[in-house]
Amino acid sequence: MSIVLFCQNMGASVSLPAANAIFSNRLRSELQDRMNVIHVEPDIIVDAGVRSIRGLVSGDALKATLQAYSNSIDVVMYLGIGVAIATFAFGCNLGFKDIRKVKKLHELRSSDATDDW
Protein backbone atom coordinates (compact mmCIF):
# COMPACT_ATOMS: atom_id res chain seq x y z
CA MET A 1 0.00 0.00 0.00
CA SER A 2 2.82 2.38 0.79
CA ILE A 3 4.31 1.93 -2.69
CA VAL A 4 0.94 2.61 -4.30
CA LEU A 5 0.41 5.76 -2.23
CA PHE A 6 3.96 6.92 -2.94
CA CYS A 7 3.47 6.45 -6.69
CA GLN A 8 0.14 8.27 -6.62
CA ASN A 9 1.59 11.23 -4.77
CA MET A 10 4.72 11.40 -6.90
CA GLY A 11 2.68 11.06 -10.08
CA ALA A 12 0.45 13.95 -9.08
CA SER A 13 3.33 16.14 -7.97
CA VAL A 14 5.20 15.59 -11.25
CA SER A 15 2.33 15.55 -13.73
CA LEU A 16 0.53 18.65 -12.47
CA PRO A 17 3.44 21.06 -13.13
CA ALA A 18 4.15 19.30 -16.44
CA ALA A 19 0.52 19.68 -17.53
CA ASN A 20 0.51 23.33 -16.44
CA ALA A 21 3.66 24.07 -18.44
CA ILE A 22 2.30 22.29 -21.52
CA PHE A 23 -1.01 24.16 -21.25
CA SER A 24 0.58 27.59 -20.77
CA ASN A 25 3.09 27.19 -23.59
CA ARG A 26 0.52 25.82 -26.00
CA LEU A 27 -1.99 28.54 -25.11
CA ARG A 28 0.56 31.30 -25.74
CA SER A 29 1.44 29.69 -29.07
CA GLU A 30 -2.21 29.31 -30.09
CA LEU A 31 -3.01 32.89 -29.13
CA GLN A 32 0.05 34.14 -31.00
CA ASP A 33 -1.13 32.29 -34.12
CA ARG A 34 -4.54 34.00 -33.83
CA MET A 35 -3.14 37.45 -33.08
CA ASN A 36 -4.52 38.95 -36.32
CA VAL A 37 -8.08 38.08 -35.17
CA ILE A 38 -7.79 38.68 -31.43
CA HIS A 39 -5.78 41.97 -31.42
CA VAL A 40 -4.81 41.46 -27.76
CA GLU A 41 -1.38 40.35 -26.56
CA PRO A 42 -1.32 36.67 -25.53
CA ASP A 43 0.39 37.51 -22.23
CA ILE A 44 -2.48 39.82 -21.28
CA ILE A 45 -5.05 37.10 -21.93
CA VAL A 46 -3.05 34.42 -20.09
CA ASP A 47 -2.38 36.70 -17.11
CA ALA A 48 -6.04 37.75 -16.92
CA GLY A 49 -7.22 34.16 -16.62
CA VAL A 50 -10.09 32.28 -18.15
CA ARG A 51 -12.81 34.11 -16.18
CA SER A 52 -11.81 37.48 -17.62
CA ILE A 53 -11.78 36.51 -21.29
CA ARG A 54 -15.21 37.93 -22.04
CA GLY A 55 -14.15 41.28 -20.62
CA LEU A 56 -11.08 41.46 -22.87
CA VAL A 57 -12.40 40.19 -26.19
CA SER A 58 -15.75 39.75 -27.92
CA GLY A 59 -17.22 38.53 -31.20
CA ASP A 60 -14.84 36.71 -33.52
CA ALA A 61 -11.95 37.43 -31.18
CA LEU A 62 -13.77 35.62 -28.38
CA LYS A 63 -14.42 32.65 -30.63
CA ALA A 64 -10.73 32.50 -31.63
CA THR A 65 -9.62 32.83 -28.00
CA LEU A 66 -11.92 30.04 -26.83
CA GLN A 67 -10.67 27.85 -29.69
CA ALA A 68 -7.10 28.48 -28.52
CA TYR A 69 -8.07 27.41 -24.99
CA SER A 70 -9.79 24.31 -26.36
CA ASN A 71 -6.77 23.28 -28.43
CA SER A 72 -4.48 23.82 -25.43
CA ILE A 73 -6.62 21.60 -23.22
CA ASP A 74 -6.57 18.91 -25.93
CA VAL A 75 -2.78 18.79 -25.80
CA VAL A 76 -2.87 18.37 -22.00
CA MET A 77 -5.31 15.48 -22.41
CA TYR A 78 -2.80 13.77 -24.70
CA LEU A 79 -0.35 13.83 -21.78
CA GLY A 80 -2.89 12.05 -19.56
CA ILE A 81 -3.67 9.48 -22.25
CA GLY A 82 0.03 8.79 -22.77
CA VAL A 83 0.64 8.31 -19.05
CA ALA A 84 -2.37 5.99 -18.78
CA ILE A 85 -1.17 3.86 -21.70
CA ALA A 86 2.36 3.68 -20.27
CA THR A 87 1.00 2.71 -16.85
CA PHE A 88 -1.15 -0.01 -18.36
CA ALA A 89 1.76 -1.36 -20.43
CA PHE A 90 4.13 -1.50 -17.45
CA GLY A 91 1.43 -2.81 -15.11
CA CYS A 92 0.62 -5.78 -17.34
CA ASN A 93 4.21 -7.01 -17.11
CA LEU A 94 4.39 -6.91 -13.33
CA GLY A 95 2.40 -10.07 -12.80
CA PHE A 96 0.53 -11.22 -9.74
CA LYS A 97 1.62 -13.69 -7.12
CA ASP A 98 -1.03 -15.15 -4.87
CA ILE A 99 0.38 -15.40 -1.36
CA ARG A 100 -2.82 -16.67 0.23
CA LYS A 101 -1.98 -20.33 -0.42
CA VAL A 102 1.42 -20.01 1.21
CA LYS A 103 -0.14 -18.28 4.19
CA LYS A 104 -2.70 -21.06 4.62
CA LEU A 105 0.05 -23.67 4.34
CA HIS A 106 2.01 -21.97 7.11
CA GLU A 107 -1.11 -21.84 9.28
CA LEU A 108 -1.72 -25.56 8.75
CA ARG A 109 1.87 -26.45 9.55
CA SER A 110 1.84 -24.33 12.71
CA SER A 111 -1.43 -25.93 13.85
CA ASP A 112 0.01 -29.44 13.14
CA ALA A 113 3.05 -28.64 15.27
CA THR A 114 0.84 -27.69 18.24
CA ASP A 115 -1.28 -30.85 17.82
CA ASP A 116 1.75 -33.12 18.53
CA TRP A 117 1.56 -32.43 22.26
Backbone as numpy.savetxt, mean C-alpha at the origin, in Angstrom:
# Nx Ny Nz CAx CAy CAz Cx Cy Cz
3.37 -14.99 15.53 2.55 -13.80 15.53 3.41 -12.55 15.53
4.52 -12.60 16.25 5.37 -11.42 16.31 5.98 -11.10 14.95
6.31 -12.11 14.17 6.86 -11.87 12.84 5.79 -11.26 11.93
4.58 -11.73 12.03 3.49 -11.19 11.22 3.24 -9.72 11.59
3.17 -9.42 12.86 2.96 -8.04 13.29 4.13 -7.14 12.89
5.34 -7.65 13.00 6.51 -6.88 12.59 6.44 -6.56 11.10
6.11 -7.56 10.28 6.02 -7.35 8.84 4.90 -6.38 8.47
3.79 -6.46 9.17 2.69 -5.53 8.90 3.10 -4.10 9.23
3.73 -3.92 10.37 4.14 -2.57 10.76 5.24 -2.02 9.86
6.20 -2.85 9.51 7.27 -2.40 8.62 6.73 -2.12 7.22
5.82 -2.95 6.76 5.22 -2.73 5.45 4.48 -1.42 5.38
3.74 -1.12 6.42 2.99 0.15 6.45 3.94 1.34 6.56
4.98 1.21 7.37 5.88 2.34 7.56 6.76 2.59 6.34
6.95 1.60 5.49 7.75 1.79 4.28 6.85 2.16 3.10
5.71 1.52 2.97 4.87 1.75 1.80 4.13 3.08 1.83
3.79 3.58 3.00 3.08 4.85 3.06 3.93 6.02 2.54
5.18 6.20 2.99 5.99 7.26 2.40 6.28 7.05 0.91
6.45 5.78 0.51 6.70 5.50 -0.91 5.48 5.89 -1.75
4.29 5.53 -1.28 3.07 5.88 -2.00 2.87 7.39 -2.04
3.18 8.07 -0.95 3.06 9.53 -0.91 4.01 10.19 -1.90
5.24 9.71 -1.97 6.21 10.27 -2.92 5.79 10.02 -4.36
5.31 8.81 -4.64 4.85 8.49 -6.00 3.67 9.38 -6.37
2.72 9.54 -5.45 1.54 10.36 -5.72 1.93 11.82 -5.97
2.75 12.38 -5.11 3.13 13.79 -5.25 3.89 14.06 -6.54
4.85 13.19 -6.84 5.64 13.39 -8.06 4.79 13.23 -9.31
3.93 12.24 -9.31 3.07 12.02 -10.48 2.05 13.15 -10.63
1.53 13.64 -9.51 0.56 14.75 -9.58 1.21 16.00 -10.14
2.40 16.32 -9.67 3.11 17.50 -10.22 3.36 17.33 -11.71
3.74 16.14 -12.12 3.99 15.89 -13.54 2.71 16.01 -14.36
1.62 15.43 -13.86 0.33 15.51 -14.57 -0.17 16.95 -14.66
-0.03 17.69 -13.57 -0.46 19.09 -13.60 0.40 19.92 -14.53
1.70 19.62 -14.57 2.60 20.34 -15.47 2.22 20.07 -16.93
1.83 18.83 -17.24 1.41 18.49 -18.60 0.13 19.21 -19.00
-0.72 19.53 -18.03 -1.99 20.20 -18.31 -1.94 21.70 -18.01
-0.77 22.25 -17.94 -0.59 23.65 -17.56 -1.28 24.61 -18.52
-1.33 24.25 -19.82 -1.97 25.15 -20.79 -3.49 25.23 -20.59
-4.09 24.26 -19.92 -5.53 24.28 -19.65 -5.81 24.85 -18.26
-4.98 24.52 -17.29 -5.24 24.88 -15.90 -4.86 26.33 -15.61
-3.73 26.81 -16.11 -3.23 28.17 -15.90 -2.94 28.49 -14.43
-2.67 27.49 -13.63 -2.26 27.67 -12.23 -1.04 26.79 -12.02
-0.05 27.31 -11.30 1.17 26.55 -11.04 0.85 25.25 -10.29
1.48 24.15 -10.69 1.23 22.87 -10.00 1.55 22.92 -8.51
2.59 23.63 -8.12 2.94 23.71 -6.70 1.84 24.38 -5.88
1.15 25.34 -6.46 0.07 26.02 -5.75 -1.09 25.05 -5.52
-1.41 24.26 -6.53 -2.51 23.30 -6.40 -2.14 22.21 -5.40
-0.92 21.69 -5.48 -0.50 20.62 -4.57 -0.45 21.14 -3.13
0.08 22.34 -2.93 0.17 22.91 -1.58 -1.20 23.24 -1.01
-2.15 23.61 -1.87 -3.49 23.95 -1.39 -4.25 22.72 -0.89
-3.99 21.59 -1.50 -4.67 20.37 -1.09 -5.92 20.11 -1.92
-6.43 18.91 -1.78 -7.54 18.48 -2.62 -8.85 19.21 -2.27
-9.02 19.63 -1.04 -10.26 20.31 -0.65 -10.37 21.72 -1.22
-9.26 22.29 -1.60 -9.26 23.68 -2.09 -9.22 23.78 -3.61
-9.34 22.68 -4.30 -9.24 22.71 -5.77 -10.33 23.57 -6.39
-11.54 23.39 -5.92 -12.66 24.13 -6.52 -12.57 25.64 -6.30
-11.82 26.05 -5.30 -11.60 27.48 -5.10 -10.51 28.05 -5.98
-9.64 27.21 -6.50 -8.53 27.66 -7.34 -8.86 27.61 -8.82
-9.56 26.57 -9.24 -9.85 26.40 -10.67 -11.33 26.05 -10.86
-11.81 26.28 -12.08 -13.20 25.95 -12.39 -13.31 25.63 -13.88
-14.42 25.04 -14.27 -14.67 24.73 -15.67 -13.77 23.64 -16.20
-13.19 23.89 -17.37 -12.29 22.91 -17.99 -11.02 22.70 -17.18
-10.59 23.75 -16.50 -9.40 23.63 -15.66 -9.66 22.68 -14.49
-10.86 22.73 -13.93 -11.22 21.82 -12.85 -11.25 20.38 -13.35
-11.82 20.19 -14.52 -11.87 18.85 -15.11 -10.46 18.31 -15.33
-9.56 19.13 -15.86 -8.18 18.70 -16.10 -7.45 18.42 -14.79
-7.71 19.22 -13.77 -7.07 19.03 -12.47 -7.54 17.73 -11.83
-8.84 17.48 -11.87 -9.37 16.24 -11.30 -8.87 15.01 -12.07
-8.68 15.15 -13.38 -8.12 14.05 -14.17 -6.68 13.79 -13.77
-5.94 14.85 -13.46 -4.55 14.68 -13.00 -4.53 13.96 -11.66
-5.43 14.32 -10.75 -5.53 13.61 -9.46 -5.88 12.14 -9.67
-6.81 11.88 -10.56 -7.24 10.51 -10.83 -6.09 9.67 -11.39
-5.35 10.22 -12.33 -4.22 9.48 -12.90 -3.13 9.24 -11.86
-2.94 10.18 -10.95 -1.93 10.02 -9.90 -2.33 8.93 -8.92
-3.59 8.86 -8.60 -4.08 7.80 -7.70 -3.95 6.43 -8.37
-4.18 6.38 -9.68 -4.03 5.11 -10.41 -2.62 4.56 -10.27
-1.62 5.44 -10.36 -0.23 4.99 -10.27 0.06 4.45 -8.87
-0.51 5.07 -7.84 -0.32 4.57 -6.47 -0.97 3.21 -6.31
-2.10 2.98 -6.95 -2.76 1.68 -6.88 -1.91 0.60 -7.52
-1.16 0.94 -8.56 -0.25 -0.03 -9.17 0.80 -0.49 -8.17
1.25 0.41 -7.30 2.20 0.03 -6.25 1.56 -1.03 -5.33
0.35 -0.79 -4.90 -0.34 -1.75 -4.04 -0.56 -3.10 -4.71
-0.92 -3.08 -5.98 -1.13 -4.32 -6.72 0.19 -5.08 -6.84
1.27 -4.36 -7.13 2.58 -5.01 -7.25 3.03 -5.64 -5.94
2.82 -4.94 -4.83 3.19 -5.48 -3.52 2.33 -6.71 -3.19
1.06 -6.66 -3.52 0.17 -7.81 -3.26 0.59 -9.03 -4.08
0.94 -8.83 -5.33 1.38 -9.94 -6.18 2.69 -10.52 -5.66
3.62 -9.64 -5.28 4.91 -10.12 -4.74 4.70 -10.89 -3.44
3.83 -10.40 -2.58 3.54 -11.09 -1.32 2.94 -12.46 -1.57
2.02 -12.53 -2.49 1.40 -13.81 -2.83 2.43 -14.78 -3.40
3.30 -14.29 -4.28 4.31 -15.16 -4.90 5.29 -15.70 -3.86
5.74 -14.84 -2.95 6.67 -15.30 -1.92 5.97 -16.16 -0.88
4.72 -15.85 -0.59 3.97 -16.61 0.42 3.67 -18.03 -0.02
3.46 -18.24 -1.31 3.17 -19.58 -1.81 4.36 -20.51 -1.65
5.56 -19.98 -1.68 6.76 -20.81 -1.59 7.19 -21.09 -0.16
6.53 -20.49 0.81 6.93 -20.71 2.20 6.53 -22.08 2.72
5.40 -22.56 2.28 4.94 -23.87 2.73 4.25 -23.79 4.08
3.78 -24.95 4.52 3.08 -25.02 5.79 3.43 -26.34 6.44
3.83 -26.27 7.68 4.17 -27.49 8.41 3.20 -27.62 9.58
2.50 -28.71 9.60 1.52 -28.95 10.65 2.24 -29.52 11.88
2.24 -28.76 12.96 2.93 -29.20 14.17 1.97 -29.85 15.17
0.70 -29.89 14.83 -0.27 -30.47 15.75 -0.03 -31.96 15.97
0.34 -32.70 14.96 0.57 -34.13 15.11 1.75 -34.40 16.03
2.79 -33.63 15.88 3.97 -33.81 16.74 3.61 -33.48 18.18
2.82 -32.46 18.37 2.41 -32.08 19.72 1.57 -33.19 20.36
0.66 -33.78 19.62 -0.16 -34.86 20.15 0.71 -36.08 20.47
1.70 -36.36 19.63 2.59 -37.47 19.87 3.38 -37.27 21.16
3.85 -36.06 21.40 4.56 -35.76 22.64 3.63 -35.90 23.85
2.40 -35.50 23.71 1.44 -35.63 24.81 1.19 -37.12 25.11
1.05 -37.92 24.08 0.82 -39.36 24.28 2.03 -40.02 24.94
3.22 -39.65 24.49 4.42 -40.25 25.08 4.58 -39.83 26.54
4.25 -38.58 26.85 4.39 -38.13 28.23 3.33 -38.80 29.11
2.14 -39.05 28.58 1.11 -39.73 29.38 1.46 -41.21 29.55
2.12 -41.84 28.55 2.56 -43.24 28.66 3.66 -43.37 29.72
4.51 -42.38 29.81 5.60 -42.44 30.79 5.05 -42.34 32.22
3.98 -41.61 32.43 3.39 -41.49 33.77 2.54 -42.71 34.12
2.08 -43.46 33.09 1.27 -44.65 33.35 2.12 -45.84 33.82
3.43 -45.80 33.67 4.30 -46.92 34.06 4.38 -47.07 35.56
3.99 -46.16 36.32 4.11 -46.23 37.79 3.24 -47.29 38.26
